[in-house]
Amino acid sequence: MGRKFLIPVFILIFIFTSCNDDLELDSELLVGTVKKIDKNQPFPFLLEKTGTGYYLINHRNQIIDSSSGTQLNYEPMDTMKMQNHEFIVFKSSPNLWLTDIRDSVNYPYQHPVFAAQFV
């Protein structure tokens, strides 16, 4: 009777001892979350940092825009220029807060309250 439970017990012990508590974070990939003023409106984009610039990626994993500038680290009030988008950086660490200059409908004012958060 004890032999029936021996294999499942060993499997459970193996599963629990092989789990790792360390989170694996990718510092090169930023996920768009919400706009600061409207927590219910998602910002469904990814921002991937490459060796030469940034890629703006949509929810279908398609690159919709890219920057090929030499600047990879931005400070507050810097401008991140892409081909079809231009963002003002309001906060750069640990999360990135951006406002799209060319989108006056979703970002009526260039103010941190209207910024989208990337984590």
C-alpha positions in Angstrom: 0.0 0.0 0.0 2.9 2.4 0.8 4.4 1.7 -2.7 1.4 3.3 -4.4 2.1 6.6 -2.9 5.9 6.5 -3.2 6.1 7.6 -6.8 3.6 10.5 -6.5 5.4 11.7 -3.3 8.8 11.7 -5.1 7.3 13.6 -8.1 5.8 16.2 -5.7 9.2 16.6 -3.9 10.9 16.9 -7.2 8.5 19.6 -8.4 8.7 21.7 -5.3 12.5 21.5 -5.0 13.0 22.4 -8.7 11.0 25.6 -8.5 13.1 28.7 -8.4 11.9 31.9 -6.6 14.0 34.3 -8.7 12.0 36.3 -11.2 13.4 36.5 -14.7 13.1 40.1 -15.8 14.0 41.4 -19.3 15.3 44.9 -18.9 15.2 45.4 -22.7 11.5 44.9 -23.1 9.0 47.4 -21.6 5.3 46.7 -21.4 2.8 49.5 -21.9 0.2 49.4 -19.0 -2.1 52.4 -18.5 -2.3 56.1 -18.9 -1.7 57.9 -15.7 -4.9 60.0 -15.7 -7.2 57.2 -16.9 -6.3 53.9 -15.2 -9.1 52.1 -17.2 -7.6 52.9 -20.6 -4.8 50.4 -21.5 -1.8 51.3 -23.5 -1.4 48.1 -25.5 2.2 48.5 -26.8 5.6 47.1 -26.1 8.7 49.1 -26.3 11.8 47.0 -27.0 15.3 48.5 -26.5 17.8 47.3 -29.1 21.5 48.1 -29.6 20.6 50.9 -32.1 17.3 52.3 -30.8 13.7 51.3 -29.8 10.9 49.3 -31.5 7.3 50.0 -30.8 5.4 46.7 -31.0 1.6 46.2 -31.1 -0.6 43.5 -29.5 0.0 41.2 -32.5 3.7 41.3 -32.0 4.3 43.4 -35.1 6.8 46.3 -35.2 4.8 49.4 -35.9 7.5 52.0 -35.4 11.2 52.2 -34.7 13.8 54.8 -33.7 17.3 54.5 -35.1 18.8 57.3 -33.1 22.0 57.1 -31.1 20.3 57.9 -27.8 19.3 54.8 -25.8 18.9 56.3 -22.3 16.5 59.2 -21.9 16.1 61.7 -19.1 12.9 63.5 -18.2 11.8 66.0 -20.8 13.8 64.4 -23.5 12.1 63.6 -26.8 12.1 60.0 -28.2 11.7 60.4 -32.0 10.5 57.6 -34.1 9.3 57.5 -37.7 5.6 57.9 -37.0 5.6 58.7 -33.3 7.3 61.3 -31.2 7.3 60.8 -27.4 8.1 63.2 -24.5 9.7 61.3 -21.7 8.4 62.5 -18.3 9.9 59.8 -16.1 12.7 57.4 -17.1 13.4 55.1 -14.1 12.4 52.6 -12.9 9.3 53.0 -15.1 9.1 55.0 -18.3 6.3 57.6 -18.6 5.7 58.8 -22.2 3.3 61.2 -24.0 2.8 61.0 -27.7 3.3 64.5 -29.2 1.6 63.6 -32.5 -1.5 62.0 -31.0 -3.6 65.0 -29.8 -6.8 62.9 -29.3 -5.4 60.6 -26.7 -2.9 63.1 -25.4 -4.6 66.5 -25.4 -1.8 68.1 -23.3 1.9 67.4 -23.0 1.7 66.9 -19.3 2.8 64.0 -17.0 -0.9 63.4 -16.0 -1.6 62.2 -19.6 1.5 60.0 -19.9 1.4 56.3 -20.6 3.4 54.0 -18.3 5.8 51.4 -19.4 7.2 48.8 -16.9 
